[in-house]
Amino acid sequence: MIPTPSIATPPIPIDVVFRALADPTRRRVLERLVSSPASVSELAEPFDMALPSFVEHLRVLEGSGLVNSQKKGRIRTYRLETEPMKLAENWLSKQRTLWERRLDQLDDYMLTLMEENK
């Protein structure tokens, strides 16, 4: 029997969000958008890169749902979307709770060992 190649499943939304957040340029764009929506040229101004390269960062952010854009005439304006950030925050919160519990258990175990070795 010849094995069939597996078809990769699309990443879950949180993977897309974390992939978008992994880049410092994209994080700086999000930080800028916290204050107000902005045009592509306003967002690109502080970055030393070609506009097509910068626009690719915006596409990644929009594809992750972290931003959305609207075009009026020749101006495309981007604004922050909060739901994907909440998804990431909830995941991180669950991980923090899990690891805090595990570290507390380790601490209890270490204290028990120390008491037994006295």
C-alpha positions as CSV (number, residue, x, y, z in Angstrom):
1,M,0.0,0.0,0.0
2,I,1.3,3.4,-1.0
3,P,1.1,6.0,1.8
4,T,-0.8,9.1,0.9
5,P,0.8,12.4,1.8
6,S,-0.7,14.1,4.7
7,I,-2.4,17.3,4.1
8,A,-1.4,19.9,6.7
9,T,-4.3,21.3,8.6
10,P,-4.5,25.1,8.7
11,P,-3.2,26.6,11.9
12,I,-5.6,27.4,14.6
13,P,-6.2,31.1,15.0
14,I,-4.0,31.5,18.0
15,D,-1.0,30.2,16.0
16,V,-1.6,32.9,13.4
17,V,-1.9,35.5,16.1
18,F,1.4,34.5,17.8
19,R,3.1,34.3,14.4
20,A,2.0,37.9,13.7
21,L,3.2,39.0,17.2
22,A,6.5,37.3,16.8
23,D,7.9,40.1,14.7
24,P,9.1,43.3,16.4
25,T,8.0,45.5,13.5
26,R,4.5,44.2,13.7
27,R,4.4,44.7,17.5
28,R,5.5,48.3,17.0
29,V,2.7,48.8,14.5
30,L,0.2,47.4,17.0
31,E,1.6,49.7,19.7
32,R,1.1,52.7,17.4
33,L,-2.5,51.7,16.5
34,V,-3.4,51.6,20.2
35,S,-3.6,55.4,20.2
36,S,-5.6,55.8,16.9
37,P,-6.2,54.4,13.4
38,A,-3.5,55.4,10.9
39,S,-2.8,55.3,7.2
40,V,-0.1,53.1,5.7
41,S,2.2,56.1,5.2
42,E,1.8,57.1,8.9
43,L,2.5,53.6,10.0
44,A,5.5,53.1,7.7
45,E,7.2,56.5,8.6
46,P,9.3,55.3,11.5
47,F,10.6,52.2,9.8
48,D,13.7,52.1,7.6
49,M,12.4,49.7,4.9
50,A,10.9,49.7,1.5
51,L,7.1,50.3,1.4
52,P,6.4,46.9,-0.2
53,S,8.2,45.2,2.6
54,F,6.3,47.2,5.2
55,V,3.0,46.5,3.5
56,E,3.7,42.8,3.8
57,H,3.8,43.2,7.6
58,L,0.4,44.9,7.4
59,R,-0.9,42.0,5.4
60,V,0.3,39.5,8.1
61,L,-1.4,41.6,10.8
62,E,-4.6,41.8,8.8
63,G,-4.5,38.1,8.0
64,S,-4.2,37.4,11.7
65,G,-7.2,39.6,12.5
66,L,-5.1,41.9,14.7
67,V,-5.9,44.8,12.5
68,N,-8.4,45.7,9.8
69,S,-8.2,48.2,7.0
70,Q,-10.6,50.4,5.1
71,K,-9.8,52.2,1.9
72,K,-11.3,55.7,1.2
73,G,-10.1,57.0,-2.2
74,R,-6.4,56.4,-2.3
75,I,-5.9,56.2,1.5
76,R,-5.9,52.9,3.3
77,T,-6.4,53.2,7.1
78,Y,-5.6,50.5,9.6
79,R,-7.2,50.1,13.0
80,L,-6.6,47.7,15.9
81,E,-8.9,44.7,16.5
82,T,-8.9,43.5,20.1
83,E,-10.5,40.0,19.9
84,P,-7.4,38.2,18.6
85,M,-5.3,39.9,21.4
86,K,-7.8,38.6,23.9
87,L,-7.4,35.1,22.5
88,A,-3.6,35.3,23.0
89,E,-4.1,36.8,26.5
90,N,-6.4,34.0,27.6
91,W,-4.0,31.3,26.4
92,L,-1.1,33.0,28.2
93,S,-3.2,33.3,31.3
94,K,-4.0,29.6,31.3
95,Q,-0.4,28.7,30.8
96,R,0.7,31.0,33.7
97,T,-1.9,29.4,36.0
98,L,-0.7,25.9,35.0
99,W,3.0,26.7,35.6
100,E,2.4,28.5,38.8
101,R,0.5,25.4,40.1
102,R,3.3,23.1,38.9
103,L,6.0,25.3,40.6
104,D,3.9,25.4,43.8
105,Q,3.8,21.6,43.7
106,L,7.6,21.4,43.1
107,D,8.1,23.8,46.1
108,D,5.9,21.6,48.3
109,Y,7.8,18.5,47.2
110,M,11.2,20.1,47.9
111,L,10.1,21.2,51.3
112,T,8.9,17.7,52.1
113,L,12.3,16.3,51.0
114,M,14.1,18.8,53.1
115,E,12.0,17.8,56.2
116,E,12.6,14.1,55.6
117,N,16.4,14.6,55.3
118,K,16.7,16.5,58.7
